[in-house]
Amino acid sequence: MASLDTQKQESQADILLRLEGILVEEFRTCRALQKLVKKERGILTAGDVDALSQLIEDKEVLLDELSQIEEQRRMVIERLSEFYPDLPESPSTSALLAKLGPATSRRMNRLYTGIGTVIEQIRELNNGNQALALNGLNRVDAVQAYLLDIFQTPQSYQPPGASPQMEQVLVWDVDQRT
């Protein structure tokens, strides 16, 4: 029975190491995404559409990676929750971290809090970038409307030497023969 508990503890330790590795990977991926979002700000300001297209592709790749990492974290947390019967079936990361030993909990909480902080900064940067992008689109719309207005000929305009055209009046002939 003691060997079974030892095996269970080793398994729990291995799972905790895997969770810590996943949190480190998630933090690094979030930092990489944060750098891209900051770079996006400069590209939007410069109006470089080609660079923006490439950056969006890079962001999509990182977001896909983050999705996969979050799924791995969720699965590891569910696996760890088996060691803590008082936790719900699908506990949150913070609920699980509260159950760990003080040293492990403190270390992983720092990582988890760091991830949350970086994600919040990404959201703020993204909101600013969205405002810049909308401002740029509004400018393009205004320029387009201005150019269309300049190059559209007014309805009353007649080229020099052209005879004025009479508007065709529609006449409805009604045959009243019976």
C-alpha positions as CSV (number, residue, x, y, z in Angstrom):
1,M,0.0,0.0,0.0
2,A,2.9,2.4,0.8
3,S,4.3,1.8,-2.7
4,L,1.0,2.7,-4.2
5,D,0.9,6.0,-2.3
6,T,4.5,6.6,-3.4
7,Q,3.7,5.9,-7.0
8,K,0.7,8.2,-6.7
9,Q,2.9,10.9,-5.2
10,E,5.5,10.5,-8.0
11,S,2.7,10.7,-10.5
12,Q,1.4,13.9,-8.9
13,A,4.9,15.3,-8.9
14,D,5.4,14.5,-12.5
15,I,2.0,16.1,-13.4
16,L,2.9,19.2,-11.3
17,L,6.2,19.5,-13.3
18,R,4.2,19.2,-16.5
19,L,1.8,21.9,-15.4
20,E,4.7,24.2,-14.5
21,G,6.2,23.6,-17.9
22,I,2.9,24.4,-19.6
23,L,2.5,27.6,-17.6
24,V,6.1,28.7,-18.6
25,E,5.3,27.9,-22.2
26,E,2.0,29.9,-22.0
27,F,3.8,32.9,-20.4
28,R,6.5,32.9,-23.2
29,T,3.8,32.6,-25.9
30,C,1.9,35.5,-24.3
31,R,5.0,37.6,-24.2
32,A,5.7,36.8,-27.9
33,L,2.1,37.8,-28.7
34,Q,2.5,41.0,-26.7
35,K,5.6,41.9,-28.8
36,L,3.7,41.4,-32.0
37,V,0.8,43.6,-30.8
38,K,3.3,46.3,-29.9
39,K,4.8,45.9,-33.4
40,E,1.4,46.1,-34.9
41,R,0.9,49.6,-33.4
42,G,3.9,50.9,-35.3
43,I,2.8,49.2,-38.5
44,L,-0.7,50.7,-38.2
45,T,0.8,54.1,-37.6
46,A,3.0,53.8,-40.7
47,G,0.1,52.5,-42.8
48,D,2.2,49.5,-44.1
49,V,-0.5,47.1,-45.4
50,D,1.9,44.4,-46.5
51,A,3.6,44.3,-43.2
52,L,0.2,44.3,-41.4
53,S,-0.9,41.3,-43.4
54,Q,2.2,39.3,-42.5
55,L,1.9,40.3,-38.8
56,I,-1.8,39.2,-38.7
57,E,-0.7,35.8,-40.0
58,D,2.0,35.6,-37.3
59,K,-0.6,36.6,-34.6
60,E,-3.0,33.8,-35.8
61,V,-0.2,31.3,-35.4
62,L,0.5,32.4,-31.9
63,L,-3.2,32.5,-31.0
64,D,-3.5,28.9,-32.3
65,E,-0.5,27.9,-30.1
66,L,-2.1,29.6,-27.1
67,S,-5.3,27.6,-27.7
68,Q,-3.4,24.4,-27.7
69,I,-1.4,25.3,-24.6
70,E,-4.6,26.3,-22.8
71,E,-6.2,22.9,-23.7
72,Q,-3.1,21.1,-22.4
73,R,-3.3,23.1,-19.2
74,R,-6.9,22.2,-18.8
75,M,-6.2,18.5,-19.3
76,V,-3.3,18.6,-16.8
77,I,-5.4,20.4,-14.2
78,E,-8.2,17.9,-14.6
79,R,-5.6,15.1,-14.1
80,L,-4.3,16.9,-11.0
81,S,-7.8,17.4,-9.6
82,E,-8.0,13.6,-9.2
83,F,-5.6,13.9,-6.3
84,Y,-7.9,16.4,-4.6
85,P,-11.3,14.9,-4.2
86,D,-12.8,18.1,-2.6
87,L,-12.2,20.0,-5.9
88,P,-15.0,20.0,-8.6
89,E,-14.6,17.8,-11.6
90,S,-13.2,20.7,-13.8
91,P,-11.6,23.1,-11.4
92,S,-10.1,26.4,-12.3
93,T,-6.4,26.9,-12.3
94,S,-6.5,29.2,-9.3
95,A,-8.6,26.7,-7.3
96,L,-6.1,24.0,-7.9
97,L,-3.1,26.2,-7.1
98,A,-4.7,27.0,-3.8
99,K,-4.5,23.3,-2.9
100,L,-0.8,22.8,-3.6
101,G,2.0,23.1,-1.1
102,P,3.2,26.7,-0.3
103,A,6.4,26.7,-2.3
104,T,4.9,25.1,-5.4
105,S,1.7,27.2,-5.1
106,R,3.7,30.4,-4.8
107,R,5.9,29.6,-7.8
108,M,3.0,28.6,-10.0
109,N,0.9,31.5,-8.8
110,R,3.6,33.9,-9.9
111,L,3.5,32.3,-13.4
112,Y,-0.2,32.3,-13.5
113,T,-0.5,35.9,-12.3
114,G,2.2,36.9,-14.9
115,I,0.2,35.3,-17.6
116,G,-2.9,37.3,-16.5
117,T,-1.0,40.5,-16.4
118,V,0.5,40.1,-19.9
119,I,-2.9,39.1,-21.3
120,E,-4.4,42.3,-19.8
121,Q,-1.7,44.4,-21.4
122,I,-2.3,42.7,-24.7
123,R,-6.0,43.6,-24.4
124,E,-5.2,47.2,-23.8
125,L,-2.8,47.3,-26.7
126,N,-5.3,45.6,-28.9
127,N,-8.0,48.2,-28.0
128,G,-5.6,51.0,-29.0
129,N,-4.7,49.2,-32.2
130,Q,-8.3,48.8,-33.0
131,A,-8.9,52.5,-32.6
132,L,-5.9,53.2,-34.9
133,A,-7.2,50.8,-37.5
134,L,-10.7,52.3,-37.4
135,N,-9.2,55.8,-37.7
136,G,-7.2,54.7,-40.7
137,L,-10.3,53.2,-42.3
138,N,-12.3,56.3,-41.7
139,R,-9.6,58.3,-43.4
140,V,-9.6,56.0,-46.4
141,D,-13.4,56.4,-46.6
142,A,-13.2,60.2,-46.4
143,V,-10.5,60.3,-49.1
144,Q,-12.5,58.0,-51.3
145,A,-15.7,60.1,-50.9
146,Y,-13.7,63.2,-51.7
147,L,-12.1,61.8,-54.8
148,L,-15.5,60.4,-56.0
149,D,-17.0,63.8,-55.5
150,I,-14.3,65.6,-57.4
151,F,-14.3,63.3,-60.4
152,Q,-18.1,62.9,-60.7
153,T,-19.5,65.2,-63.3
154,P,-22.5,67.2,-62.1
155,Q,-25.8,66.3,-63.8
156,S,-26.1,69.8,-65.2
157,Y,-22.6,69.8,-66.8
158,Q,-22.4,70.0,-70.6
159,P,-19.0,69.7,-72.4
160,P,-18.1,72.8,-74.5
161,G,-19.8,72.7,-77.9
162,A,-22.4,70.1,-77.0
163,S,-26.0,71.0,-77.6
164,P,-28.1,70.9,-74.5
165,Q,-30.2,67.8,-74.3
166,M,-33.7,68.0,-73.5
167,E,-35.0,65.7,-70.8
168,Q,-37.2,63.2,-72.3
169,V,-40.6,63.4,-71.0
170,L,-42.5,60.3,-70.8
171,V,-45.8,60.5,-72.5
172,W,-48.4,58.0,-71.8
173,D,-50.5,57.6,-74.9
174,V,-53.9,56.2,-74.2
175,D,-55.7,54.9,-77.2
176,Q,-59.3,55.9,-76.7
177,R,-60.7,54.3,-79.8
178,T,-63.6,52.1,-79.2
